[in-house]
Amino acid sequence: MADEVAESNKSSQKSWMGRIGQIIGGEPQDREDLLEILREAEEKHLLDKYALKMLEGVLQVSEQRARDVMVPRKKMIVLKKDASLEDVYPVVIEYGHSRFPVISEDKSEVVGILLAKDLLAHALDRKDIKVEELMRTATVVPESKRLNILLQEFRSKRSHMAIVVDEYGAVAGVVTIEDVLEQIVGEIEDEHDYADEEYITKRTDSEYIVQALTPLADFNAYFSTDFDTEEFDTIGGFIVGRLEHMPKKGEKVEQDRFRFEVLRADGRRVHLLKLKIKGKKKNQLNSKV
């Protein structure tokens, strides 16, 4: 019996090694076959889970495009080119970004990029000079640009931000090197990410924006619900549990009076949700978390 088990293990190992050999030998393999081999390697402790996630992210990046990860135009934090440095300092301090798109008359025309570090030399004097005197040339890419190609361009041009345009040349959004890298290594949070944002933001009496990391206990307290906090820690985990797969942007989930729509997600987790409430009762909701 022991001999049979040993022979079975040896056969399994040979089969797995043979598939690795096929890839190295250049025989045609599809992406799913490659992912299956990598997952088997993780199960055999040849890769740890984090390394597997990164490899999956690398493969995912080759399929994603700039439009999949960009910050849409309506959410861009921009500076006007004719604004004085004195006027823009409060914005730079409030948002803490290292780079800001610079516009002319409106957000549909980005004319440059202002680096926050370029402001340092003028922090104590010359506050009356204009943004356009310090801004740098903006890199422009189409929505359809593949992320792996975009990452190469970021490296070769030593650039960290690109303006994304649609097929008509209008600004669609902005993408940074961090947005691309997050698809490989996961969310890169700094001291400014969500620091001043509440978990739940009220838009109207029946519509809310909800961070997926909102503790489910806080969500229950805010909306007087009783979603299962034993199985799920966050509202994002609850949504994934309902769908039974990692959701994509635009997917919807209905639970009781609530309709959730995924606003932002990647291959690893949900980031942002829109919540609509049907038939909300007066005085049922709190005002703040």
C-alpha positions in Angstrom: 0.0 0.0 0.0 2.8 2.4 0.9 4.5 1.6 -2.4 1.3 2.5 -4.3 1.0 5.9 -2.5 4.7 6.6 -3.1 4.3 5.7 -6.8 1.2 7.9 -7.0 3.0 10.9 -5.5 5.9 10.3 -7.8 3.6 10.2 -10.8 1.9 13.4 -9.8 5.2 15.1 -9.4 6.4 13.9 -12.8 3.1 15.1 -14.3 3.5 18.6 -12.8 7.2 18.8 -13.7 6.3 17.7 -17.2 3.9 20.6 -17.6 6.6 23.0 -16.4 8.9 21.5 -19.0 6.3 22.0 -21.7 6.2 25.7 -21.0 10.0 26.0 -20.8 10.2 24.0 -24.0 8.0 26.6 -25.8 5.0 24.4 -26.5 1.7 26.4 -26.8 -0.1 26.9 -23.5 -3.1 29.2 -22.7 -3.3 31.5 -19.7 -5.5 29.3 -17.7 -3.0 26.4 -18.0 -0.3 28.6 -16.7 -2.4 29.9 -13.8 -3.3 26.4 -12.9 0.4 25.4 -12.7 1.2 28.4 -10.6 -1.6 27.6 -8.2 -0.4 24.0 -8.0 3.0 25.4 -7.1 1.5 27.4 -4.3 -0.3 24.4 -3.0 3.0 22.5 -3.0 4.6 25.4 -1.1 6.9 26.3 -4.0 5.3 29.8 -4.0 3.8 31.6 -1.1 0.3 33.1 -1.4 1.6 36.7 -1.9 3.9 35.7 -4.6 1.1 33.9 -6.4 -1.1 37.0 -6.1 1.6 39.1 -7.7 2.1 36.6 -10.5 -1.6 36.6 -11.1 -1.5 40.4 -11.1 1.3 40.5 -13.7 -0.8 38.3 -16.0 -3.9 40.5 -15.4 -2.0 43.7 -16.2 -1.3 42.4 -19.7 -5.1 42.2 -20.3 -6.2 45.4 -18.6 -6.3 48.9 -20.3 -5.9 52.4 -19.0 -9.6 53.0 -18.8 -9.9 50.1 -16.3 -7.9 51.7 -13.6 -8.0 55.5 -14.3 -9.5 58.1 -12.1 -12.4 59.5 -14.2 -12.4 63.1 -15.2 -15.2 64.1 -12.8 -13.1 62.9 -9.8 -9.8 64.5 -10.9 -8.3 67.1 -8.6 -7.0 69.7 -10.9 -5.4 73.2 -10.8 -6.1 76.1 -13.1 -3.1 77.3 -15.1 -3.7 80.9 -14.3 -4.1 80.3 -10.6 -1.4 81.9 -8.3 0.6 79.6 -6.1 -1.0 81.3 -3.1 -4.4 80.1 -4.4 -3.3 76.5 -5.0 -1.3 75.8 -1.8 -4.5 75.0 0.2 -5.6 72.5 -2.5 -2.1 70.8 -2.5 -2.1 70.6 1.2 -5.6 69.3 1.5 -5.2 66.4 -1.0 -1.6 65.6 -0.4 -1.0 64.4 -4.0 2.5 64.6 -5.5 1.1 65.6 -9.0 -1.8 67.6 -10.2 -3.3 67.9 -13.7 -3.4 71.5 -14.8 -6.3 72.8 -16.9 -7.1 75.8 -18.9 -10.8 76.7 -18.9 -12.3 73.4 -17.8 -11.4 69.8 -17.2 -11.8 68.8 -20.8 -8.4 70.5 -21.6 -5.4 69.4 -19.6 -2.4 71.5 -20.5 0.3 70.2 -18.1 1.2 68.6 -14.8 2.3 70.4 -11.7 4.6 68.5 -9.3 4.1 69.4 -5.7 7.9 69.4 -5.1 8.3 72.2 -7.7 6.3 74.4 -5.3 8.8 74.1 -2.5 11.3 76.6 -3.9 8.6 79.2 -4.0 6.9 78.4 -0.6 8.2 81.6 1.1 8.4 84.0 -1.8 7.0 84.6 -5.3 3.6 83.3 -4.3 2.0 85.5 -7.0 3.5 83.5 -9.9 1.1 81.4 -11.9 0.9 77.6 -12.1 1.6 77.6 -15.8 5.1 78.9 -15.1 6.0 75.8 -13.1 3.9 73.0 -14.8 5.5 70.3 -16.9 4.4 68.7 -20.1 1.6 66.1 -19.7 1.9 62.6 -21.0 -1.2 61.7 -23.0 -2.4 58.1 -23.6 -5.5 56.6 -25.2 -8.1 54.7 -23.1 -7.2 51.5 -24.9 -3.5 51.6 -23.8 -2.6 48.2 -22.3 -1.3 48.5 -18.7 1.8 46.5 -19.4 2.8 48.8 -22.2 1.8 51.9 -20.2 4.1 50.7 -17.3 7.0 50.4 -19.8 6.3 53.9 -21.0 6.2 55.2 -17.5 9.7 53.7 -16.8 11.3 54.8 -20.1 10.0 58.4 -19.9 10.6 58.5 -16.1 7.0 59.7 -15.8 4.5 58.9 -13.0 1.2 60.3 -14.4 -0.6 60.2 -17.7 -3.7 61.9 -19.0 -6.2 59.4 -20.5 -8.2 60.6 -23.6 -11.1 58.9 -25.3 -11.4 58.2 -29.0 -12.4 61.8 -29.7 -9.4 63.2 -27.9 -11.4 64.5 -24.9 -9.9 63.9 -21.4 -11.5 60.8 -19.9 -9.4 60.6 -16.7 -5.9 60.3 -15.2 -3.8 57.3 -14.5 -0.6 57.0 -12.4 2.2 54.5 -12.1 0.8 53.6 -8.7 -2.6 52.7 -10.2 -0.8 50.2 -12.5 1.5 48.8 -9.8 -1.5 48.2 -7.5 -2.9 45.8 -10.0 0.2 43.7 -9.3 1.0 44.1 -5.7 -2.4 45.1 -4.3 -3.6 48.4 -2.8 -0.8 50.8 -1.9 -2.2 53.0 0.8 -0.4 56.0 2.2 -1.1 58.4 5.0 -3.5 60.4 2.8 -5.6 57.5 1.5 -9.0 57.6 3.2 -7.5 59.5 6.1 -10.1 62.3 6.0 -12.9 60.3 4.4 -15.8 58.8 6.3 -16.7 55.2 5.6 -20.2 56.3 4.5 -20.9 59.5 2.5 -24.5 60.7 2.1 -25.4 62.0 -1.3 -29.2 62.2 -1.0 -31.7 60.7 1.4 -31.7 57.5 -0.6 -28.2 57.4 -2.1 -24.8 56.8 -0.4 -21.2 56.2 -1.3 -19.8 53.4 1.0 -16.1 52.4 1.4 -15.9 48.6 1.0 -13.7 48.5 4.1 -16.5 49.8 6.2 -16.8 47.4 9.2 -20.1 45.6 8.9 -20.9 46.4 12.5 -20.6 50.1 11.7 -22.8 49.6 8.6 -25.4 47.9 10.7 -25.4 50.6 13.2 -25.7 53.3 10.6 -28.5 51.8 8.6 -30.2 49.8 11.4 -29.6 46.5 9.6 -28.5 43.1 11.0 -26.2 41.7 8.3 -24.2 38.8 9.5 -21.0 40.0 11.3 -19.9 36.6 12.2 -19.2 35.5 8.7 -18.1 38.9 7.3 -16.0 41.7 8.8 -16.7 44.4 6.1 -19.5 45.4 3.8 -17.1 44.6 0.9 -16.7 41.1 2.2 -20.5 40.8 2.5 -21.0 41.8 -1.2 -18.3 39.3 -2.3 -20.1 36.6 -0.3 -23.4 37.4 -1.9 -22.0 37.3 -5.4 -19.7 34.3 -4.7 -17.0 35.8 -6.9 -14.8 38.8 -7.1 -17.1 41.5 -8.5 -16.3 43.8 -11.4 -17.2 47.5 -11.7 -20.9 47.9 -12.4 -22.1 44.7 -10.8 -25.1 45.0 -8.5 -26.4 43.2 -5.4 -29.9 43.6 -3.9 -30.5 42.8 -0.2 -33.8 43.8 1.5 -34.3 47.5 0.8 -30.7 48.0 -0.4 -29.3 48.0 -3.9 -25.5 48.0 -4.0 -23.5 48.8 -7.1 -19.7 48.3 -7.4 -18.0 51.5 -8.3 -14.4 50.4 -8.0 -12.9 46.9 -7.7 -9.8 45.0 -8.9 -8.9 41.4 -9.1 -8.2 41.2 -5.4 -11.0 43.1 -3.6 -13.8 45.6 -3.8 -12.9 49.3 -3.0 -16.0 51.5 -3.4 -19.8 50.9 -3.5 -22.8 53.0 -4.3 -25.9 52.3 -2.2 -29.5 53.1 -3.1 -32.2 52.6 -0.5 -35.8 51.8 -1.6 -38.6 53.1 0.6 -36.3 54.6 3.3 -38.2 55.3 6.5 -38.0 58.8 8.1 -35.6 59.1 11.0 -34.3 55.6 10.5 -30.7 56.6 9.5 -28.0 58.2 11.5 -26.2 61.2 10.1 -22.6 60.1 10.5 -20.2 57.2 11.2 
